[in-house]
Amino acid sequence: MIRNALKTLWAEGRPSINGWLSIGNAFTAEIMAAQGYDSITIDVQHGALDYGDVPPMFQAMRASGVTPMARTPWREPGIIMKLLDAGAYGIVCPMVNTADEAAEFVSFVRYLPVGQRSFGPTRVSFAAGANYAGEANGEIVALAMIETREAYDNVEVIAATPGLDGLYIGPADLTLSLAGRRLAPGFDREEDEMVAAIKRILAAARKAGIRAALHCGTPDYAARAVGWGFDMVTVSGDSHLLAAAAGASVKRFRELTGGAAVAAARGGY
């Protein structure tokens, strides 16, 4: 089986940068995968896509050698196993709130005797190389999202779950859960209480000997997170990056040409 490059990076003590796909398009996936990310995660939970978009997106990403991952819509065995069969080398699972739920999630990504994953590696048996069944348990990365008050309160026992590879912080939902209406949801938290919460989750992962990942909005904040000790940082995503680049391009054009005045002089075209 082809090795999981993320695990190699982490074993060498190096952090990884993860890309994020919420547009259900193979060409977009191909472009993102060619930009130098260590891994790319397809967001099946909130992305504008469904399972039918996932296999061709993984196929488009394959040439770049990036580690393919997916965020599942929920902690549900059917879709988790289908995403693995499609080629995911890692699963980011939302709404893991207790140690029992974490153990259940881990069981969905592992074959017997340590889990209950059903055998039927439709695409991944071709994409991952020989002996997938014999080696997948040791290569697939299982990341539990910490994004609710309940998960935060239980973070130490969740982190201690056997077979769990890491904790993935969703700062927007975590902020909603911990601060309610006092703070707007979003990435790159600067509030003392949220930074403390993020660092507590990081400490729980460190104590348990597993990895810690944080979803970030900018490379500057992601670099800070790596400085704190995070093993993986996600920096923005396809839709946000497209909007930011397009907006910056239009803004610069307006600045150079006089903007609305130029359009008016041409009759509004």
C-alpha positions as CSV (number, residue, x, y, z in Angstrom):
1,M,0.0,0.0,0.0
2,I,1.2,3.5,-0.8
3,R,2.3,5.2,2.5
4,N,0.4,8.1,4.0
5,A,2.7,11.0,3.5
6,L,1.1,12.9,6.4
7,K,2.2,10.2,8.9
8,T,5.8,10.4,7.5
9,L,5.9,14.2,7.9
10,W,4.6,14.0,11.4
11,A,7.0,11.2,12.4
12,E,9.8,13.5,11.2
13,G,8.5,16.3,13.5
14,R,7.4,18.5,10.6
15,P,4.0,20.3,10.5
16,S,1.7,19.9,7.5
17,I,-0.5,22.3,5.6
18,N,-3.9,21.1,4.5
19,G,-6.0,22.5,1.6
20,W,-9.8,22.6,1.7
21,L,-12.3,21.9,-1.1
22,S,-15.9,23.0,-0.9
23,I,-16.6,23.3,-4.6
24,G,-17.7,20.0,-6.1
25,N,-15.5,20.1,-9.2
26,A,-12.6,17.9,-10.3
27,F,-10.8,20.7,-12.1
28,T,-10.8,22.9,-9.0
29,A,-9.5,19.9,-7.0
30,E,-6.7,19.4,-9.6
31,I,-5.7,23.0,-9.4
32,M,-5.6,23.1,-5.6
33,A,-3.7,19.8,-5.4
34,A,-1.0,21.2,-7.6
35,Q,-0.2,24.1,-5.3
36,G,2.1,22.3,-2.9
37,Y,-0.3,21.3,0.0
38,D,0.6,18.2,2.0
39,S,-3.0,17.1,2.1
40,I,-6.3,18.2,0.6
41,T,-9.6,17.7,2.4
42,I,-12.9,17.5,0.5
43,D,-15.7,19.0,2.7
44,V,-18.6,16.7,2.3
45,Q,-20.3,18.3,5.3
46,H,-20.7,21.9,4.3
47,G,-19.3,21.9,0.7
48,A,-21.4,22.5,-2.4
49,L,-21.1,18.8,-3.4
50,D,-22.3,15.3,-2.7
51,Y,-20.7,11.9,-2.7
52,G,-20.9,11.6,-6.5
53,D,-18.4,14.5,-6.8
54,V,-15.9,12.9,-4.5
55,P,-14.4,10.0,-6.6
56,P,-13.5,12.3,-9.6
57,M,-12.1,14.9,-7.3
58,F,-9.8,12.3,-5.7
59,Q,-8.8,11.1,-9.2
60,A,-7.9,14.6,-10.2
61,M,-5.8,15.1,-7.1
62,R,-3.9,11.9,-7.5
63,A,-1.2,13.1,-10.0
64,S,0.1,15.7,-7.5
65,G,0.8,13.1,-4.8
66,V,-1.1,15.0,-2.2
67,T,-2.7,13.0,0.7
68,P,-6.5,12.9,-0.1
69,M,-8.8,13.4,2.8
70,A,-12.5,14.1,3.4
71,R,-14.7,15.7,6.1
72,T,-17.7,13.4,6.5
73,P,-21.2,15.0,6.9
74,W,-21.6,13.3,10.3
75,R,-20.5,10.5,12.5
76,E,-22.3,7.9,10.4
77,P,-20.7,4.6,9.3
78,G,-22.1,4.4,5.8
79,I,-20.7,7.6,4.4
80,I,-17.4,7.3,6.3
81,M,-16.8,3.9,4.8
82,K,-17.8,5.1,1.3
83,L,-15.4,8.0,1.5
84,L,-12.6,5.6,2.5
85,D,-13.5,3.2,-0.3
86,A,-13.4,6.2,-2.7
87,G,-9.8,6.8,-1.7
88,A,-9.7,9.0,1.4
89,Y,-6.5,8.5,3.4
90,G,-7.9,10.5,6.3
91,I,-11.3,11.3,7.7
92,V,-12.2,14.5,9.6
93,C,-15.3,13.7,11.6
94,P,-17.6,16.4,13.0
95,M,-19.7,16.2,16.2
96,V,-17.5,13.8,18.2
97,N,-18.6,14.8,21.7
98,T,-17.7,11.9,24.0
99,A,-15.2,9.2,24.4
100,D,-17.8,6.6,23.3
101,E,-18.5,8.6,20.2
102,A,-14.8,8.9,19.5
103,A,-14.3,5.1,19.9
104,E,-17.3,4.5,17.6
105,F,-15.8,6.8,15.0
106,V,-12.4,5.1,15.1
107,S,-14.2,1.7,14.7
108,F,-15.7,2.9,11.4
109,V,-12.3,3.6,9.8
110,R,-10.6,0.4,10.9
111,Y,-11.0,-3.2,9.6
112,L,-11.3,-6.2,12.0
113,P,-10.0,-7.0,14.5
114,V,-9.7,-3.4,15.7
115,G,-12.8,-2.0,14.1
116,Q,-15.9,-2.7,12.2
117,R,-15.2,-1.2,8.7
118,S,-16.9,-3.2,6.0
119,F,-14.7,-4.5,3.2
120,G,-15.4,-3.2,-0.2
121,P,-12.5,-0.8,-1.3
122,T,-14.1,0.1,-4.7
123,R,-11.7,2.7,-6.0
124,V,-9.0,2.7,-3.3
125,S,-8.0,-0.8,-4.0
126,F,-6.6,0.5,-7.3
127,A,-5.5,4.0,-6.1
128,A,-3.6,2.9,-3.0
129,G,-1.6,0.0,-4.3
130,A,-1.3,-3.6,-3.2
131,N,-2.3,-5.1,0.1
132,Y,-4.7,-2.3,1.0
133,A,-6.7,-4.6,3.3
134,G,-3.6,-5.7,5.2
135,E,-2.1,-2.2,5.7
136,A,-5.0,0.3,5.7
137,N,-5.5,0.2,9.5
138,G,-2.1,1.6,10.0
139,E,-2.2,4.3,7.2
140,I,-5.7,5.9,7.5
141,V,-5.8,9.0,9.7
142,A,-8.8,9.5,12.0
143,L,-9.3,13.1,13.2
144,A,-12.1,13.9,15.6
145,M,-13.5,17.5,15.4
146,I,-13.7,19.4,18.7
147,E,-16.3,22.1,18.1
148,T,-18.9,21.9,20.8
149,R,-19.1,22.7,24.5
150,E,-19.6,19.0,25.3
151,A,-16.6,17.9,23.2
152,Y,-14.5,20.7,24.8
153,D,-15.5,19.5,28.3
154,N,-14.6,15.9,27.4
155,V,-11.5,16.7,25.3
156,E,-9.0,14.9,27.5
157,V,-11.0,11.6,27.5
158,I,-11.7,12.0,23.7
159,A,-8.0,12.5,23.1
160,A,-7.2,9.3,25.0
161,T,-9.3,7.1,22.7
162,P,-7.3,4.2,21.4
163,G,-6.7,4.4,17.6
164,L,-7.6,8.1,17.3
165,D,-4.9,9.9,15.4
166,G,-5.7,13.5,16.3
167,L,-8.0,16.3,17.2
168,Y,-9.2,18.8,14.6
169,I,-10.4,22.2,15.9
170,G,-13.3,23.9,14.1
171,P,-12.9,27.4,15.6
172,A,-16.1,28.9,14.2
173,D,-18.4,26.3,15.8
174,L,-16.3,26.1,18.9
175,T,-16.7,29.9,19.4
176,L,-20.4,29.6,19.0
177,S,-20.5,26.8,21.5
178,L,-18.3,28.4,24.1
179,A,-19.1,32.1,23.7
180,G,-22.6,32.1,22.3
181,R,-23.8,35.4,20.9
182,R,-21.0,37.4,22.6
183,L,-18.6,36.5,19.8
184,A,-19.2,36.1,16.1
185,P,-18.1,32.7,14.6
186,G,-15.0,32.7,12.5
187,F,-11.4,31.6,12.2
188,D,-8.2,33.1,13.5
189,R,-9.4,33.8,17.0
190,E,-7.6,36.6,19.0
191,E,-9.8,36.7,22.1
192,D,-7.9,35.5,25.2
193,E,-10.7,33.0,26.1
194,M,-10.7,31.4,22.7
195,V,-6.9,31.3,22.4
196,A,-6.9,29.6,25.8
197,A,-9.5,27.1,24.7
198,I,-7.6,26.3,21.5
199,K,-4.4,25.8,23.5
200,R,-6.2,23.5,26.0
201,I,-7.3,21.3,23.2
202,L,-3.7,21.3,21.8
203,A,-2.5,20.3,25.3
204,A,-4.9,17.4,25.5
205,A,-3.7,16.1,22.2
206,R,-0.1,16.5,23.2
207,K,-0.7,14.7,26.6
208,A,-2.4,11.8,24.8
209,G,0.4,11.5,22.2
210,I,-1.8,12.3,19.2
211,R,-1.8,15.0,16.6
212,A,-3.5,18.4,16.8
213,A,-5.0,20.3,13.8
214,L,-6.5,23.8,13.5
215,H,-8.6,25.3,10.7
216,C,-7.2,28.8,10.0
217,G,-8.1,31.7,7.7
218,T,-4.7,33.1,6.9
219,P,-1.1,31.7,6.6
220,D,0.1,34.2,9.2
221,Y,-2.3,32.7,11.9
222,A,-1.5,29.2,10.7
223,A,2.2,29.9,11.3
224,R,1.4,31.1,14.8
225,A,-0.5,27.9,15.4
226,V,2.5,25.8,14.3
227,G,4.6,27.8,16.7
228,W,2.1,26.8,19.5
229,G,2.7,23.2,18.5
230,F,0.0,22.2,16.0
231,D,0.9,19.4,13.6
232,M,-1.6,20.3,10.9
233,V,-3.0,23.7,9.8
234,T,-5.7,24.2,7.2
235,V,-5.4,27.6,5.5
236,S,-8.6,29.0,4.1
237,G,-10.2,27.0,1.2
238,D,-11.0,27.0,-2.5
239,S,-14.1,29.2,-2.4
240,H,-12.5,31.8,0.0
241,L,-9.3,31.9,-2.0
242,L,-11.1,32.3,-5.3
243,A,-13.2,35.2,-3.8
244,A,-10.2,36.9,-2.3
245,A,-8.0,36.7,-5.4
246,A,-10.9,37.8,-7.7
247,G,-11.8,40.7,-5.3
248,A,-8.2,41.8,-5.0
249,S,-7.8,41.8,-8.8
250,V,-10.9,43.8,-9.4
251,K,-10.1,46.3,-6.7
252,R,-6.6,46.9,-8.1
253,F,-8.0,47.4,-11.6
254,R,-10.5,49.9,-10.3
255,E,-7.7,51.8,-8.5
256,L,-5.6,51.9,-11.7
257,T,-8.4,52.9,-14.0
258,G,-10.5,55.3,-11.9
259,G,-13.2,52.6,-11.3
260,A,-16.7,53.9,-11.7
261,A,-15.6,57.0,-13.5
262,V,-14.2,54.9,-16.4
263,A,-17.3,52.8,-16.6
264,A,-19.5,55.9,-16.8
265,A,-17.3,57.5,-19.5
266,R,-17.9,54.4,-21.6
267,G,-21.6,54.5,-21.2
268,G,-21.9,52.1,-18.3
269,Y,-20.5,49.0,-20.0
